[in-house]
Amino acid sequence: MYQQSVSALISENVGNTLTNYKTWGNIIYNVKDYGAKGDGVTDDTSAIQKAINAAGKYGGKVFFPPGTYKVTSTLYVRYHNITLEGASPNSSVILVVGDYGDTLVFEPRPGQINLLSVGASNLRFYTNDNTTKGAFIVCTMAFQSYFSNLILTEKFGGVLIQGGSNQFWDNIEATTDGLWTSVKAGSYLFKFTKSDSVMLNPLPSEMMINNINLRASSDHKYLDNAVVVEAGDGIFITNGHIGFANNAGMLVKQGGDDYTIGGLSVSNVWFDFCQFGVKFVDVPTAYAFTGYNTFSNCLFVGHTVTGMYCSHHAMMGLSFTGCHFGRSDSHAAHLASGKNISFHGCHFFDTKNNASGLQVQGETSNITVSGCEFYLSDIGTYNMGNGITLANNVDYVTVSGTSFKNTTTSDIADSSTGKNKKAVGIVSDKEMVSVSASGGGDLFLPITYDVFKLTGANNIGSISSQTSTKGRRVTLIGTGAISIFAANNLKINGSFNMTDLDTITLICDGTNWFEVSRSAN
């Protein structure tokens, strides 16, 4: 009886918009009722806009039956509670003809501060034109809005989000599959930036992006960046593939001094075959990215430069958990600057050209590496010079519970001048490290080990300040005739004339080294 009643209501009321609203709680505006042909030849722009405008009175669904709808100028949605919906993304197609700019724009009308409950689903946006400007979909100050099951192909821009909050994007495929003939500077598939609005969330916030496939073609990497983040305060990207861009899979770049990027959370995403998997680039203000941003269970592989790159003043507060970085032509991950950056349970593997698993340089500090692995899995094809390289003025580095295998040169190579670096709980396939003093008698101790063989002909009168970490305890083993003098920062019980296999154990208070014990054989 219930099934018969529903069937009768459908038969009686579909097509009558006002009755549909009373019966189903929604009004369906069929674009063909407003003159759209959907034959791929007729210009349906005006008819579609009429259907959208009609929906502005009560709100409702603008429906695209199966067909190809030719659009030659921008469509605007400026009223609340309007969604555009097709039958499926493979049967309801919006064909963009001409390089006129944005295709579908969701924005508040003049005098209105936001746009509520809008969206699009089950549609494909496609163009045969080699466009140089504009996006398929633009969302400006849209709130509580839903977009799903969309395919976007070949336009200069895919989705542009300008401000707004509580947007949900699910099952989105945006690609450039070979129509382009050269790299288009500034092109993107998803972009987050600030709105010009001075009210209500000018930064994109609480953006939920799930189940995405964003890529160029494997043999035509003419897309500049797949994802661009210029501003944001809570962007969550989960489950997907981002790759084959000429520059970066994800470019994180602050758009200006008054822009903020924080709360960027990316999980279960595969970044592959770009120059950079994720690239944090320079910004106008030093350390302007003050929000804490996270990547978890992500894969960064096959990049021609590096899986993750953080440039000068690019990031303060960034963590990677359970991520894999490798099979890149240069360093697997590269920090040229930044503060408060951590790697937990990550794998760094298979680099070329003797590059490092993790390169840390510049004015970089507060770096934590814990429970990670650095290794070569394909020695014949790849080589990794150092597991970790510390250079320039890097300081406050802690490496703990980390293993190294098959690194060509060193597990941790430290030529940096910064202080407060330590390594504990290291597992390595290398033998004990040999060290020797400089001509001035200064001994530099790599942070990787706690036991060292003393080699060379120079006697020791001090231990280098940048290796003097509070609480560090080391043992030095003689391999010949070398004297250690009670001078400078060596506070020992008289000078020690070491011979082969003599040992001395020292502990540091952050500046000075004090003798714990000595053994003369």
Residue, then its C-alpha position, 0 to 999 in steps of 0.5 A: m500500500y505504501q509503495q503504491s501511494v509513493s508511485a502515485l505521487i510521483s506520477e501525479n506531481v513530477g513536473n509541477t514545481l510547486t507541488n514537488y516542493k510541497t511533496w518532496g521538500n525540493i523543487i526540480y528545475n529541468v534545464k530543458d523546460y527552459g529551452a536547453k537542447g543538450d545536443g552539443v551544438t545549440d548554445d544552451t547558456s541562456a536557457i541554463q541561466k534562466a533555470i538557475n534564476a528561476a530556482g532563486k525564488y524558492g531554491g531547489k535543484v537545477f537538473f541536467p538530463p543526459g545530454t551535452y550542454k554547450v556553454t559559451s559564457t559564465l553561469y552565475v549562482r547568486y542565491h541560497n539553496i541551489t544545486l546543479e545536478g546531472a544524471s551522472p558525470n558520464s551522461s550529463v556533460i557541460l561543454v565549454v566553448g571559448d576561452y572566456g574565463d570562469t564557467l560556473v560561479f557561485e558568489p553572493r549577490p551585491g549586498q549579501i555577505n555569503l552564499l548558503s547551501v549551494g553545490a553541484s553533483n553528477l556532472r562533467f565539465y569539459t572543453n576542447d579549447n586550449t584555454t588560458k584563463g578561468a576555472f570550471i567552478v568558482c566558489t566565493m564565500a560559499f558556506q555549508s555547500y556540497f559538491s560530489n561526483l564531478i569530472l573536470t577536464e582540460k580547462f586552465g583552472g579546475v576548482l577555485i575556492q575563495g573564502g567560505s566555510n564548511q564545504f564538502w567535495d567528494n569524488i572529484e576527478a580533475t585532469t588534463d589529458g593531452l589537449w595542451t601543447s606546452v606548460k601553462a604557467g599558473s594553471y591548477l586543478f584545485k586552488f584555495t585563496k582568500s576572498d576580497s570580502v572583509m566579513l565572515n571567513p575570508l580565508p577558506s576554512e573547514m574545507m573537506i576534500n575527499n576521494i580525489n584524482l587530480r593529475a595531468s597525463s603521464d606523457h604531457k606534464y603541462l599542468d603547472n601545479a595540481v593543488v595550490v594553497e594560498a590561504g586557509d584555516g582548516i583544509f582537510i584533504t583525504n584519500g586520493h592521487i595527485g600527480f604528473a604536474n610540471n612543478a608541484g603536486m601541491l604548492v603551498k604559497q602564502g598569497g600575501d602578508d595578510y593571508t594565513i595558512g594553517g590547519l592544512s591536513v593531508s592524509n592517505v594521498w599519493f603524490d607522484f611524478c612531479q618536480f616536487g611532491v609538495k612544495f612550501v615556497d618563500v613568502p613575504t614575511a619571515y615564518a608567516f605560516t604559523g599554523y600547524n600543518t600535518f601529512s599522514n600516511c602519504l606517499f611521495v615517489g618518482h619526483t624529478v627534484t624532491g618529494m617534499y621541499c620547504s624553502h627559505h622562511a616557508m613553514m613554521g609548524l609541520s609534521f609528517t607521520g607514516c609517510h614514504f619519501g623516495r625514488s626521487d632524482s635528488h633528496a627524498a625530502h629537503l628542508a631549506s628552512g623552517k621551524n618545528i618540523s617533525f618526521h615520525g615513523c617515515h621511510f626515506f629511500d632510493t635517491k639518485n646522484n648520491a642525494s640525501g634521504l633528508q637534507v636539512q640546511g639554511e636557518t632551520s631549527n627544532i627538527t625531530v626525526s623519530g622511528c624513521e628508516f633510511y635505506l636503499s631497496d634497489i642498490g643497482t638503480y639508486n644510491m643515497g649519499n647520506g641518510i641525513t645531511l645537516a648543513n649551514n646554521v641548522d640547530y636543535v635537531t633530535v634523531s631517535g629510534t631511527s635505522f640506516k641501511n645501505t647509505t653510501t657515505s654517512d648515516i648522518a653527515d653534520s657540517s652545520t654550525g648550529k648547536n643542540k643536536k643529538a642522536v639516540g637509539i640509532v641502528s646502523d649497518k656501518e662500523m664505528v666512525s673514525v674522527s680526527a682533530s683539526g690542525g688547531g686541535d678541535l675535535f668535531l664529533p658527528i651526532t650519529y654515534d657515541v663511540f669513536k676511533l681517534t685517528g690522525a696526527n693532531n692532538i686534541g685541545s677542545i671539542s667543537s662547540q656545535t657538537s656539544t649537547k647537554g647530557r651527551r656522553v661519548t667514548l673515545i678510543g685511541t688508535g695510536a699516539i694522540s694526546i688529549f689536553a685538559a684545556n679549553n672546554l675539556k675539563i678532564n683529570g689531567s692530560f691523557n697521552m693515549t696509545d692504541l686501544d686506550t679509552i676515555t669517556l666524557i659527558c657534556d653540560g652543553t659547553n664543557w666536557f667532563e671526564v667520567s672515566r679513562s682506561a689505559n691499556 
